[in-house]
Amino acid sequence: MSEVILPALEKGDWVISDRFSGSTLSYQGYGRNLNIDLINQLEQIATQGIVPDITFWFDLSVQESLSRRKERANDRIEAEGVDFLMRVSNAFSFLAQERNWVKISAALDQNLVSQEIQKSLENYLLLKDKRDA
């Protein structure tokens, strides 16, 4: 946060991250059944209260995810098993609703996913312009 994200934001740059605090809560809190209140407190400290302006959740069923990985060896996350992956998936679904994330089906064709991202960003920026006016 202090070395990369905050300085970039202070310059007016966009910051794009492939994972943020919701991932920690999903994997550690819900997936591994660790203390959710503690993780939320640590999230506040680690992020210094900064929350993303927009978060995209690429929704894909656990079954489809495993099917796509069938040729690859399990990493430490997949090695946790299907029950763990289901808890994580359910956590992401819950957080997406709670935190108003933009849900995009990752089962769509790659070009359609890109179009959905672009459309969502355009809508976000239009609404932001109206709020700032």
Secondary structure, 3 states (H helix, E strand, C coil): CCCCHHHHHHCCCCCCCCCCHHHHHHHHHHHCCCCHHHHHHHHHHHHCCCCCCCCEEEECCHHHHHHHCCCCCCCCCHHHCHHHHHHHHHHHHHHHHHCCCEEEECCCCHHHHHHHHHHHHHHHHHHHHHHHC
